[in-house]
Amino acid sequence: MAMAFKMATTGMWVTDECKTSFMEMKWKKVHRFIVFKIDEASWLLTVDKVGGPGEGYDELAASLPPDDCRYAVFDFDFVTTDNCKKSKIFFIAWSPSASRIREKMLYATSKEGLRRALEGIHYDMQATDPTEMGMNVIKDRAK
């Protein structure tokens, strides 16, 4: 398995699949969102779920577990007040209250390494429950 980028802080590896999926979302628009997961046994950051172009925010929110941490990127399309179509990519660090403390610490220390590996993210969000990353929050940030 080819490794793309090693995160210096935690020794975690970002797989090529993570970067390839992100570039496909960013340039080809074949994904609406990507959920990433850390495999603690192998120290690899892998793709957990990919949302197709027809899927939206509700499917992203449903794919985040209530008791495990994850990272997600979401491609948000919107129309400005000037009637221009725009797209912004959101990075979401999902760390629910019910997750283990060790897991929260691992995801918190690995976050910046993944952010550096995924070039082109516009907004960064931290969420511990669905209301902190709701569609209204995303719309407000994208203005």
Biotite code that builds the C-alpha atoms (Angstrom):
import biotite.structure as struc

atoms = struc.array([
    struc.Atom([0.000, 0.000, 0.000], chain_id="A", res_id=1, res_name="MET", atom_name="CA", element="C"),
    struc.Atom([1.459, 3.358, -1.003], chain_id="A", res_id=2, res_name="ALA", atom_name="CA", element="C"),
    struc.Atom([1.627, 6.005, 1.674], chain_id="A", res_id=3, res_name="MET", atom_name="CA", element="C"),
    struc.Atom([1.100, 9.598, 0.652], chain_id="A", res_id=4, res_name="ALA", atom_name="CA", element="C"),
    struc.Atom([1.910, 11.720, 3.643], chain_id="A", res_id=5, res_name="PHE", atom_name="CA", element="C"),
    struc.Atom([3.066, 11.043, 7.183], chain_id="A", res_id=6, res_name="LYS", atom_name="CA", element="C"),
    struc.Atom([1.664, 13.254, 9.916], chain_id="A", res_id=7, res_name="MET", atom_name="CA", element="C"),
    struc.Atom([4.643, 14.266, 12.037], chain_id="A", res_id=8, res_name="ALA", atom_name="CA", element="C"),
    struc.Atom([2.718, 14.901, 15.242], chain_id="A", res_id=9, res_name="THR", atom_name="CA", element="C"),
    struc.Atom([1.210, 11.452, 15.678], chain_id="A", res_id=10, res_name="THR", atom_name="CA", element="C"),
    struc.Atom([3.095, 9.233, 13.243], chain_id="A", res_id=11, res_name="GLY", atom_name="CA", element="C"),
    struc.Atom([-0.211, 8.641, 11.437], chain_id="A", res_id=12, res_name="MET", atom_name="CA", element="C"),
    struc.Atom([-0.127, 7.977, 7.669], chain_id="A", res_id=13, res_name="TRP", atom_name="CA", element="C"),
    struc.Atom([-2.612, 9.509, 5.227], chain_id="A", res_id=14, res_name="VAL", atom_name="CA", element="C"),
    struc.Atom([-3.240, 6.959, 2.478], chain_id="A", res_id=15, res_name="THR", atom_name="CA", element="C"),
    struc.Atom([-3.204, 7.799, -1.221], chain_id="A", res_id=16, res_name="ASP", atom_name="CA", element="C"),
    struc.Atom([-6.896, 6.875, -1.318], chain_id="A", res_id=17, res_name="GLU", atom_name="CA", element="C"),
    struc.Atom([-7.652, 9.850, 0.955], chain_id="A", res_id=18, res_name="CYS", atom_name="CA", element="C"),
    struc.Atom([-5.894, 12.340, -1.303], chain_id="A", res_id=19, res_name="LYS", atom_name="CA", element="C"),
    struc.Atom([-7.230, 10.784, -4.523], chain_id="A", res_id=20, res_name="THR", atom_name="CA", element="C"),
    struc.Atom([-10.828, 10.799, -3.261], chain_id="A", res_id=21, res_name="SER", atom_name="CA", element="C"),
    struc.Atom([-10.460, 14.413, -2.162], chain_id="A", res_id=22, res_name="PHE", atom_name="CA", element="C"),
    struc.Atom([-9.069, 15.492, -5.551], chain_id="A", res_id=23, res_name="MET", atom_name="CA", element="C"),
    struc.Atom([-11.919, 13.663, -7.316], chain_id="A", res_id=24, res_name="GLU", atom_name="CA", element="C"),
    struc.Atom([-14.393, 15.549, -5.125], chain_id="A", res_id=25, res_name="MET", atom_name="CA", element="C"),
    struc.Atom([-12.664, 18.880, -5.645], chain_id="A", res_id=26, res_name="LYS", atom_name="CA", element="C"),
    struc.Atom([-12.017, 18.759, -9.400], chain_id="A", res_id=27, res_name="TRP", atom_name="CA", element="C"),
    struc.Atom([-14.304, 16.125, -10.924], chain_id="A", res_id=28, res_name="LYS", atom_name="CA", element="C"),
    struc.Atom([-17.277, 16.615, -8.547], chain_id="A", res_id=29, res_name="LYS", atom_name="CA", element="C"),
    struc.Atom([-17.866, 12.850, -8.351], chain_id="A", res_id=30, res_name="VAL", atom_name="CA", element="C"),
    struc.Atom([-18.315, 12.956, -4.553], chain_id="A", res_id=31, res_name="HIS", atom_name="CA", element="C"),
    struc.Atom([-20.397, 15.286, -2.389], chain_id="A", res_id=32, res_name="ARG", atom_name="CA", element="C"),
    struc.Atom([-18.628, 14.335, 0.828], chain_id="A", res_id=33, res_name="PHE", atom_name="CA", element="C"),
    struc.Atom([-15.912, 12.059, 2.208], chain_id="A", res_id=34, res_name="ILE", atom_name="CA", element="C"),
    struc.Atom([-15.679, 10.680, 5.755], chain_id="A", res_id=35, res_name="VAL", atom_name="CA", element="C"),
    struc.Atom([-12.210, 9.717, 7.015], chain_id="A", res_id=36, res_name="PHE", atom_name="CA", element="C"),
    struc.Atom([-11.362, 7.308, 9.831], chain_id="A", res_id=37, res_name="LYS", atom_name="CA", element="C"),
    struc.Atom([-8.174, 6.548, 11.749], chain_id="A", res_id=38, res_name="ILE", atom_name="CA", element="C"),
    struc.Atom([-7.346, 2.851, 11.973], chain_id="A", res_id=39, res_name="ASP", atom_name="CA", element="C"),
    struc.Atom([-5.550, 2.693, 15.319], chain_id="A", res_id=40, res_name="GLU", atom_name="CA", element="C"),
    struc.Atom([-4.123, -0.783, 14.642], chain_id="A", res_id=41, res_name="ALA", atom_name="CA", element="C"),
    struc.Atom([-2.280, 0.181, 11.459], chain_id="A", res_id=42, res_name="SER", atom_name="CA", element="C"),
    struc.Atom([-1.836, 3.931, 12.113], chain_id="A", res_id=43, res_name="TRP", atom_name="CA", element="C"),
    struc.Atom([-3.453, 4.717, 8.762], chain_id="A", res_id=44, res_name="LEU", atom_name="CA", element="C"),
    struc.Atom([-5.968, 7.413, 8.011], chain_id="A", res_id=45, res_name="LEU", atom_name="CA", element="C"),
    struc.Atom([-8.402, 5.869, 5.518], chain_id="A", res_id=46, res_name="THR", atom_name="CA", element="C"),
    struc.Atom([-11.619, 6.690, 3.675], chain_id="A", res_id=47, res_name="VAL", atom_name="CA", element="C"),
    struc.Atom([-14.584, 5.438, 5.695], chain_id="A", res_id=48, res_name="ASP", atom_name="CA", element="C"),
    struc.Atom([-17.455, 6.556, 3.433], chain_id="A", res_id=49, res_name="LYS", atom_name="CA", element="C"),
    struc.Atom([-17.872, 8.463, 0.201], chain_id="A", res_id=50, res_name="VAL", atom_name="CA", element="C"),
    struc.Atom([-21.091, 10.261, -0.706], chain_id="A", res_id=51, res_name="GLY", atom_name="CA", element="C"),
    struc.Atom([-22.066, 10.344, -4.358], chain_id="A", res_id=52, res_name="GLY", atom_name="CA", element="C"),
    struc.Atom([-22.900, 13.539, -6.248], chain_id="A", res_id=53, res_name="PRO", atom_name="CA", element="C"),
    struc.Atom([-26.630, 13.041, -5.600], chain_id="A", res_id=54, res_name="GLY", atom_name="CA", element="C"),
    struc.Atom([-26.205, 12.774, -1.847], chain_id="A", res_id=55, res_name="GLU", atom_name="CA", element="C"),
    struc.Atom([-26.273, 15.796, 0.432], chain_id="A", res_id=56, res_name="GLY", atom_name="CA", element="C"),
    struc.Atom([-25.750, 17.113, 3.912], chain_id="A", res_id=57, res_name="TYR", atom_name="CA", element="C"),
    struc.Atom([-28.332, 14.814, 5.520], chain_id="A", res_id=58, res_name="ASP", atom_name="CA", element="C"),
    struc.Atom([-26.482, 11.726, 4.283], chain_id="A", res_id=59, res_name="GLU", atom_name="CA", element="C"),
    struc.Atom([-23.201, 13.155, 5.588], chain_id="A", res_id=60, res_name="LEU", atom_name="CA", element="C"),
    struc.Atom([-24.690, 13.815, 9.024], chain_id="A", res_id=61, res_name="ALA", atom_name="CA", element="C"),
    struc.Atom([-26.192, 10.305, 9.104], chain_id="A", res_id=62, res_name="ALA", atom_name="CA", element="C"),
    struc.Atom([-22.821, 8.732, 8.267], chain_id="A", res_id=63, res_name="SER", atom_name="CA", element="C"),
    struc.Atom([-21.087, 10.226, 11.324], chain_id="A", res_id=64, res_name="LEU", atom_name="CA", element="C"),
    struc.Atom([-21.262, 7.780, 14.262], chain_id="A", res_id=65, res_name="PRO", atom_name="CA", element="C"),
    struc.Atom([-22.701, 9.055, 17.566], chain_id="A", res_id=66, res_name="PRO", atom_name="CA", element="C"),
    struc.Atom([-19.855, 7.565, 19.639], chain_id="A", res_id=67, res_name="ASP", atom_name="CA", element="C"),
    struc.Atom([-16.745, 7.626, 17.384], chain_id="A", res_id=68, res_name="ASP", atom_name="CA", element="C"),
    struc.Atom([-14.622, 10.480, 16.064], chain_id="A", res_id=69, res_name="CYS", atom_name="CA", element="C"),
    struc.Atom([-14.240, 11.114, 12.332], chain_id="A", res_id=70, res_name="ARG", atom_name="CA", element="C"),
    struc.Atom([-13.045, 13.741, 9.883], chain_id="A", res_id=71, res_name="TYR", atom_name="CA", element="C"),
    struc.Atom([-15.221, 14.769, 6.970], chain_id="A", res_id=72, res_name="ALA", atom_name="CA", element="C"),
    struc.Atom([-15.027, 17.069, 3.979], chain_id="A", res_id=73, res_name="VAL", atom_name="CA", element="C"),
    struc.Atom([-18.222, 18.420, 2.439], chain_id="A", res_id=74, res_name="PHE", atom_name="CA", element="C"),
    struc.Atom([-18.541, 20.152, -0.931], chain_id="A", res_id=75, res_name="ASP", atom_name="CA", element="C"),
    struc.Atom([-21.243, 22.793, -0.462], chain_id="A", res_id=76, res_name="PHE", atom_name="CA", element="C"),
    struc.Atom([-22.751, 24.319, -3.613], chain_id="A", res_id=77, res_name="ASP", atom_name="CA", element="C"),
    struc.Atom([-24.746, 27.524, -3.314], chain_id="A", res_id=78, res_name="PHE", atom_name="CA", element="C"),
    struc.Atom([-25.878, 30.601, -5.247], chain_id="A", res_id=79, res_name="VAL", atom_name="CA", element="C"),
    struc.Atom([-24.738, 34.049, -4.084], chain_id="A", res_id=80, res_name="THR", atom_name="CA", element="C"),
    struc.Atom([-26.939, 37.130, -3.865], chain_id="A", res_id=81, res_name="THR", atom_name="CA", element="C"),
    struc.Atom([-25.420, 38.162, -7.236], chain_id="A", res_id=82, res_name="ASP", atom_name="CA", element="C"),
    struc.Atom([-26.827, 34.925, -8.723], chain_id="A", res_id=83, res_name="ASN", atom_name="CA", element="C"),
    struc.Atom([-23.366, 33.327, -9.108], chain_id="A", res_id=84, res_name="CYS", atom_name="CA", element="C"),
    struc.Atom([-22.920, 29.584, -8.547], chain_id="A", res_id=85, res_name="LYS", atom_name="CA", element="C"),
    struc.Atom([-20.188, 28.879, -5.996], chain_id="A", res_id=86, res_name="LYS", atom_name="CA", element="C"),
    struc.Atom([-18.744, 25.859, -4.246], chain_id="A", res_id=87, res_name="SER", atom_name="CA", element="C"),
    struc.Atom([-16.916, 25.806, -0.912], chain_id="A", res_id=88, res_name="LYS", atom_name="CA", element="C"),
    struc.Atom([-15.256, 22.824, 0.751], chain_id="A", res_id=89, res_name="ILE", atom_name="CA", element="C"),
    struc.Atom([-15.773, 22.413, 4.492], chain_id="A", res_id=90, res_name="PHE", atom_name="CA", element="C"),
    struc.Atom([-13.474, 20.344, 6.724], chain_id="A", res_id=91, res_name="PHE", atom_name="CA", element="C"),
    struc.Atom([-15.347, 18.955, 9.739], chain_id="A", res_id=92, res_name="ILE", atom_name="CA", element="C"),
    struc.Atom([-13.627, 17.447, 12.767], chain_id="A", res_id=93, res_name="ALA", atom_name="CA", element="C"),
    struc.Atom([-16.340, 15.285, 14.364], chain_id="A", res_id=94, res_name="TRP", atom_name="CA", element="C"),
    struc.Atom([-15.655, 14.512, 18.017], chain_id="A", res_id=95, res_name="SER", atom_name="CA", element="C"),
    struc.Atom([-18.890, 13.586, 19.836], chain_id="A", res_id=96, res_name="PRO", atom_name="CA", element="C"),
    struc.Atom([-19.127, 13.705, 23.616], chain_id="A", res_id=97, res_name="SER", atom_name="CA", element="C"),
    struc.Atom([-19.774, 9.945, 23.785], chain_id="A", res_id=98, res_name="ALA", atom_name="CA", element="C"),
    struc.Atom([-16.449, 9.045, 22.150], chain_id="A", res_id=99, res_name="SER", atom_name="CA", element="C"),
    struc.Atom([-13.471, 7.802, 24.179], chain_id="A", res_id=100, res_name="ARG", atom_name="CA", element="C"),
    struc.Atom([-11.015, 10.386, 25.498], chain_id="A", res_id=101, res_name="ILE", atom_name="CA", element="C"),
    struc.Atom([-8.045, 8.590, 23.904], chain_id="A", res_id=102, res_name="ARG", atom_name="CA", element="C"),
    struc.Atom([-9.796, 8.717, 20.538], chain_id="A", res_id=103, res_name="GLU", atom_name="CA", element="C"),
    struc.Atom([-10.589, 12.432, 20.936], chain_id="A", res_id=104, res_name="LYS", atom_name="CA", element="C"),
    struc.Atom([-6.933, 13.148, 21.689], chain_id="A", res_id=105, res_name="MET", atom_name="CA", element="C"),
    struc.Atom([-5.740, 11.093, 18.711], chain_id="A", res_id=106, res_name="LEU", atom_name="CA", element="C"),
    struc.Atom([-8.072, 12.892, 16.305], chain_id="A", res_id=107, res_name="TYR", atom_name="CA", element="C"),
    struc.Atom([-7.242, 16.319, 17.758], chain_id="A", res_id=108, res_name="ALA", atom_name="CA", element="C"),
    struc.Atom([-3.482, 15.801, 17.308], chain_id="A", res_id=109, res_name="THR", atom_name="CA", element="C"),
    struc.Atom([-3.850, 14.334, 13.797], chain_id="A", res_id=110, res_name="SER", atom_name="CA", element="C"),
    struc.Atom([-6.180, 17.006, 12.414], chain_id="A", res_id=111, res_name="LYS", atom_name="CA", element="C"),
    struc.Atom([-3.588, 19.482, 11.076], chain_id="A", res_id=112, res_name="GLU", atom_name="CA", element="C"),
    struc.Atom([-1.641, 16.789, 9.248], chain_id="A", res_id=113, res_name="GLY", atom_name="CA", element="C"),
    struc.Atom([-4.722, 15.758, 7.300], chain_id="A", res_id=114, res_name="LEU", atom_name="CA", element="C"),
    struc.Atom([-5.626, 19.396, 6.614], chain_id="A", res_id=115, res_name="ARG", atom_name="CA", element="C"),
    struc.Atom([-2.163, 19.943, 5.112], chain_id="A", res_id=116, res_name="ARG", atom_name="CA", element="C"),
    struc.Atom([-2.506, 16.844, 2.931], chain_id="A", res_id=117, res_name="ALA", atom_name="CA", element="C"),
    struc.Atom([-5.870, 18.004, 1.554], chain_id="A", res_id=118, res_name="LEU", atom_name="CA", element="C"),
    struc.Atom([-5.200, 21.242, -0.287], chain_id="A", res_id=119, res_name="GLU", atom_name="CA", element="C"),
    struc.Atom([-8.128, 23.490, -1.158], chain_id="A", res_id=120, res_name="GLY", atom_name="CA", element="C"),
    struc.Atom([-10.277, 23.458, 1.971], chain_id="A", res_id=121, res_name="ILE", atom_name="CA", element="C"),
    struc.Atom([-12.091, 26.761, 2.505], chain_id="A", res_id=122, res_name="HIS", atom_name="CA", element="C"),
    struc.Atom([-13.608, 26.432, 5.988], chain_id="A", res_id=123, res_name="TYR", atom_name="CA", element="C"),
    struc.Atom([-12.756, 24.466, 9.109], chain_id="A", res_id=124, res_name="ASP", atom_name="CA", element="C"),
    struc.Atom([-15.368, 23.317, 11.650], chain_id="A", res_id=125, res_name="MET", atom_name="CA", element="C"),
    struc.Atom([-15.202, 21.439, 14.955], chain_id="A", res_id=126, res_name="GLN", atom_name="CA", element="C"),
    struc.Atom([-18.390, 19.654, 16.037], chain_id="A", res_id=127, res_name="ALA", atom_name="CA", element="C"),
    struc.Atom([-19.325, 17.605, 19.081], chain_id="A", res_id=128, res_name="THR", atom_name="CA", element="C"),
    struc.Atom([-23.016, 17.283, 18.192], chain_id="A", res_id=129, res_name="ASP", atom_name="CA", element="C"),
    struc.Atom([-25.038, 17.712, 14.971], chain_id="A", res_id=130, res_name="PRO", atom_name="CA", element="C"),
    struc.Atom([-26.269, 21.224, 15.858], chain_id="A", res_id=131, res_name="THR", atom_name="CA", element="C"),
    struc.Atom([-22.694, 22.571, 15.736], chain_id="A", res_id=132, res_name="GLU", atom_name="CA", element="C"),
    struc.Atom([-22.377, 21.568, 12.082], chain_id="A", res_id=133, res_name="MET", atom_name="CA", element="C"),
    struc.Atom([-25.959, 22.050, 10.920], chain_id="A", res_id=134, res_name="GLY", atom_name="CA", element="C"),
    struc.Atom([-26.833, 23.238, 7.451], chain_id="A", res_id=135, res_name="MET", atom_name="CA", element="C"),
    struc.Atom([-27.662, 26.693, 8.833], chain_id="A", res_id=136, res_name="ASN", atom_name="CA", element="C"),
    struc.Atom([-24.115, 26.959, 10.253], chain_id="A", res_id=137, res_name="VAL", atom_name="CA", element="C"),
    struc.Atom([-22.614, 25.915, 6.900], chain_id="A", res_id=138, res_name="ILE", atom_name="CA", element="C"),
    struc.Atom([-24.772, 28.434, 4.996], chain_id="A", res_id=139, res_name="LYS", atom_name="CA", element="C"),
    struc.Atom([-23.737, 31.245, 7.379], chain_id="A", res_id=140, res_name="ASP", atom_name="CA", element="C"),
    struc.Atom([-20.035, 30.433, 6.990], chain_id="A", res_id=141, res_name="ARG", atom_name="CA", element="C"),
    struc.Atom([-20.229, 30.229, 3.195], chain_id="A", res_id=142, res_name="ALA", atom_name="CA", element="C"),
    struc.Atom([-21.617, 33.741, 2.686], chain_id="A", res_id=143, res_name="LYS", atom_name="CA", element="C"),
])
